[in-house]
Amino acid sequence: MAPVEQSTPTQICRRCKTEVFDCDNPFCENCGFDLKYGVVKVPTSGQCIYCQQVEKLTDEHIFGKWLIKALGRVSQYRFHSVGRPERLVFWEPVDFHRSDPLSAVGDLLDSTVRNVCERCNTTWMSDIHKIAQPLVLQLVKGGWQVHSHEECIALSRWVAMVAINLECHGRILKTTQHQRTALMNGHPLDGWQVSFGNLRDSWRRSYVQSIGVPLGMGTENTPLHINNAYFCIDRAVFHARSSISNGMLQMATMAVGLSGARLPTTPLWPSSGRPLEDLLKGVNLSSSDVQALTLPGGSVQG
């Protein structure tokens, strides 16, 4: 009788000391510990993701502190879970592993991330919040009061900034440095699609993902990334997709089978040149409509 082969553990979980045999699962099956990243220590100083200067980092409210002041809290706890694919090859079935939900006291709008220096936080980022604030507060109450293309641009810049914050919060910052620098310098958003919609019911939720799209360029290990995020605040949903440029974003959406797919939301950026009255028609989106904003790939939910 042939001897039974013994499996060799690939590593030991640093939290519960359990032997780990499944090298594809990034989370410990016993305690849910993140085997790849562990417990992330939040630094007090580091390189700002925008100006790239090494400074003391500030706790930036992902959505803006003014929102929690204006809308208040609707839940006592917020949840955060990370999902990663076992392997990611398009046109083949993919198994996804998800971490156990981590809970923290507070509402979704309490969420913060430490990724920017005080100078960026209190200057141009503060200006983006101030310009977008009256527009956002009307939209989250179910209104559609966007009167000009300038207001569409202002709202798009705020949505893009929040989407970058969500990437950092989910440990998947893939937005390029040139896109972050362009946002900081007030340049047009290159490689972004931004939209928003009106929700039937009040909802607070965030979802962010970044997936690699093989386009036959470069090596197999360097796929083109398409970043996708949406967040629901009461009666409004805001959505952003990005890649390294406008052309590459179109190619990436084509590669995942979404070329020409009509989003349920109203486009804000890039500008279509159509009259605003043709664009800003309120629609009551359901939860299934919101789910249509996701891409086939790993995700981080909040």
C-alpha positions in Angstrom: 0.0 0.0 0.0 1.4 3.3 -1.1 2.1 5.8 1.7 -0.3 8.7 2.0 1.3 12.0 1.0 1.4 14.6 3.7 0.5 18.2 2.7 3.0 20.8 3.7 1.6 24.1 5.1 2.5 27.1 3.0 2.7 29.4 6.1 1.5 29.9 9.7 -1.2 32.4 10.5 0.4 35.2 12.5 -2.8 35.7 14.6 -4.0 32.2 15.6 -0.9 30.2 14.7 -3.0 27.8 12.5 -1.1 26.0 9.7 -2.3 27.4 6.3 -2.4 24.9 3.4 -4.4 26.8 0.8 -2.0 29.2 -0.9 -4.7 30.7 -3.0 -6.9 31.9 -0.1 -5.5 35.3 1.2 -7.4 34.9 4.5 -6.9 32.4 7.3 -9.8 29.9 7.2 -9.7 29.7 11.0 -9.8 33.3 12.1 -10.1 35.3 8.9 -6.8 37.1 9.4 -5.4 38.9 6.3 -2.4 36.7 5.5 -1.0 39.1 2.9 -1.3 42.5 4.6 -1.9 41.6 8.2 -3.0 44.4 10.5 -2.1 47.6 8.8 -0.4 50.1 11.0 -1.6 53.7 10.2 1.5 55.9 10.0 1.6 59.4 11.5 3.8 60.7 8.7 4.5 59.6 5.2 4.3 60.6 1.6 1.2 62.5 0.6 -0.6 60.8 -2.3 -1.1 64.1 -4.1 1.9 66.4 -3.6 4.3 63.5 -2.9 5.9 65.4 -0.1 6.9 63.5 3.1 4.9 65.3 5.8 2.7 64.6 8.8 -0.5 62.9 7.5 -4.0 64.0 8.6 -7.1 62.0 9.1 -9.1 62.9 6.1 -12.9 62.2 6.2 -13.5 60.1 3.1 -16.8 62.0 2.3 -16.1 65.2 4.1 -16.8 66.1 7.7 -19.4 68.6 6.7 -21.7 65.7 5.5 -21.9 64.1 8.9 -22.6 67.5 10.4 -25.4 68.2 8.0 -27.0 64.7 7.8 -26.2 63.1 11.1 -25.7 59.4 11.7 -28.2 56.7 10.8 -26.3 53.7 12.1 -24.3 52.9 15.2 -21.7 50.7 13.4 -20.0 50.6 10.0 -18.6 47.5 8.4 -15.6 46.9 6.1 -14.7 43.8 4.3 -12.0 43.0 1.7 -12.5 40.6 -1.2 -9.7 39.2 -3.5 -9.8 36.7 -6.4 -8.1 33.4 -6.1 -6.9 34.0 -9.7 -8.1 36.5 -12.2 -8.2 35.3 -15.9 -11.0 36.8 -17.9 -13.4 34.5 -19.6 -12.8 31.8 -17.0 -14.6 31.2 -13.7 -13.0 33.0 -10.8 -13.2 32.1 -7.1 -13.3 35.0 -4.7 -12.3 35.0 -1.1 -13.7 37.6 1.3 -12.5 38.6 4.7 -14.7 38.6 7.7 -16.5 42.0 8.1 -14.6 44.3 10.4 -16.9 46.6 12.4 -16.2 50.0 13.9 -18.3 52.4 15.9 -19.9 55.1 13.8 -21.7 55.7 10.6 -20.3 55.2 7.1 -19.8 59.0 6.9 -17.5 58.8 9.9 -14.9 56.8 7.8 -11.5 58.4 7.6 -8.3 57.6 5.8 -4.8 58.9 6.5 -3.2 59.6 3.1 -2.8 63.3 2.6 -0.7 66.1 4.2 -2.2 69.0 6.1 -1.4 71.5 3.4 -3.3 69.6 0.7 -6.2 68.8 3.1 -6.7 72.4 4.1 -6.2 74.1 0.7 -7.3 72.7 -2.7 -9.1 69.7 -1.2 -11.0 71.9 1.1 -11.9 74.1 -1.9 -13.3 71.0 -3.8 -15.5 70.2 -0.7 -16.8 73.8 -0.4 -17.8 74.1 -4.1 -19.5 70.7 -4.2 -21.2 71.0 -0.8 -24.4 72.8 -1.8 -24.8 70.5 -4.8 -24.3 67.3 -2.8 -26.6 68.4 0.0 -29.4 68.9 -2.5 -28.8 65.6 -4.3 -28.7 63.5 -1.2 -32.2 64.8 -0.3 -33.5 63.6 -3.7 -33.2 66.9 -5.6 -31.6 67.4 -9.1 -30.5 70.9 -8.8 -27.4 71.0 -11.2 -27.8 74.1 -13.3 -24.6 74.3 -15.4 -21.7 72.3 -16.9 -19.4 74.1 -14.4 -21.4 72.6 -11.6 -21.1 69.2 -13.3 -17.3 69.6 -13.3 -17.3 70.7 -9.7 -19.4 67.7 -8.6 -17.2 65.3 -10.8 -14.0 66.5 -9.1 -15.6 65.8 -5.6 -16.7 62.3 -6.7 -13.3 61.5 -8.1 -11.6 62.7 -4.9 -13.9 60.5 -2.8 -13.3 57.5 -5.1 -9.5 57.9 -4.5 -10.1 58.0 -0.8 -12.2 54.8 -1.0 -9.3 53.1 -2.9 -6.9 54.0 -0.1 -9.4 52.8 2.5 -9.6 49.5 0.7 -5.8 49.1 0.3 -6.1 49.1 -3.5 -4.9 52.6 -4.6 -4.5 52.2 -8.4 -5.4 55.7 -9.6 -2.2 56.9 -11.2 -0.1 59.7 -9.8 -0.6 61.9 -12.9 -4.4 61.6 -12.3 -4.0 62.7 -8.7 -1.7 65.5 -9.7 -4.2 66.7 -12.3 -6.9 66.7 -9.7 -4.7 68.7 -7.3 -3.8 71.3 -10.0 -7.4 71.7 -11.2 -6.8 70.1 -14.6 -9.5 68.2 -16.6 -10.1 64.7 -15.4 -8.3 62.4 -17.8 -9.3 58.7 -17.8 -12.5 59.2 -15.6 -16.2 58.6 -16.1 -18.4 60.1 -13.4 -22.1 59.8 -13.0 -24.8 60.1 -10.3 -28.4 59.0 -9.7 -31.4 59.4 -7.5 -32.4 56.5 -5.2 -35.9 55.3 -4.4 -34.9 54.6 -0.8 -32.4 56.1 1.6 -29.2 54.1 1.7 -25.6 54.4 2.9 -23.1 52.1 1.3 -19.7 52.2 -0.5 -18.2 49.8 -2.9 -14.7 50.0 -4.6 -12.9 47.6 -6.8 -9.8 47.5 -9.1 -9.4 44.7 -11.6 -6.6 43.9 -14.1 -7.6 43.7 -17.7 -5.2 41.8 -20.1 -5.1 43.7 -23.3 -2.1 42.0 -25.0 0.3 44.9 -24.2 3.4 44.5 -22.2 3.9 41.4 -20.1 1.2 39.2 -18.7 2.0 40.3 -15.2 1.2 44.0 -15.9 -2.4 44.2 -16.9 -4.2 47.4 -17.4 -6.3 48.3 -14.3 -9.8 49.7 -14.4 -11.0 51.2 -11.1 -14.6 51.3 -10.2 -16.4 52.8 -7.2 -19.8 53.9 -6.1 -21.2 55.3 -2.9 -24.7 55.8 -1.7 -25.5 58.7 0.6 -29.2 58.8 1.6 -31.2 59.5 -1.7 -28.2 59.8 -4.1 -25.7 57.4 -5.6 -22.4 58.6 -7.1 -20.3 56.5 -9.4 -16.8 56.8 -10.9 -14.7 54.6 -13.2 -11.1 55.3 -14.1 -8.1 54.0 -15.9 -4.8 55.6 -17.0 -6.3 57.7 -19.8 -9.6 58.2 -21.6 -8.6 55.9 -24.5 -7.4 53.1 -22.1 -10.6 53.4 -20.1 -12.6 52.8 -23.3 -10.4 49.8 -24.2 -10.7 48.4 -20.6 -14.5 48.6 -20.6 -14.6 47.0 -24.0 -12.4 44.1 -22.7 -14.7 43.3 -19.9 -17.7 43.4 -22.2 -19.2 46.7 -21.1 -18.6 48.7 -24.3 -21.7 50.6 -25.1 -23.4 49.5 -21.9 -25.8 52.1 -20.7 -25.4 53.0 -17.0 -28.5 53.6 -15.0 -27.0 56.8 -13.7 -26.8 60.3 -15.2 -23.4 61.2 -16.8 -21.5 64.1 -15.3 -18.1 63.7 -16.9 -16.8 63.7 -19.5 -19.2 66.3 -20.9 -21.4 65.1 -23.7 -22.1 68.6 -24.9 -25.9 67.9 -24.7 -28.2 70.4 -23.1 -28.4 69.9 -19.3 -32.2 69.4 -19.5 -31.6 66.3 -21.6 -29.2 64.9 -19.1 -30.5 65.7 -15.7 -33.7 63.8 -15.6 -34.3 62.3 -12.2 -34.8 58.5 -12.1 -35.6 56.5 -9.0 -32.9 53.8 -9.0 -33.5 50.6 -7.1 -30.9 48.5 -5.2 -30.6 46.2 -8.3 -29.9 49.2 -10.5 -27.1 50.2 -8.1 -25.7 46.6 -8.3 -25.4 47.1 -12.1 -22.6 49.6 -11.4 -20.2 46.9 -10.3 -17.6 45.1 -12.5 -16.8 41.4 -12.6 -13.9 41.5 -10.1 -12.7 41.7 -6.5 -14.3 44.3 -4.2 -14.1 46.2 -1.0 -17.4 47.1 0.7 -18.2 49.6 3.4 
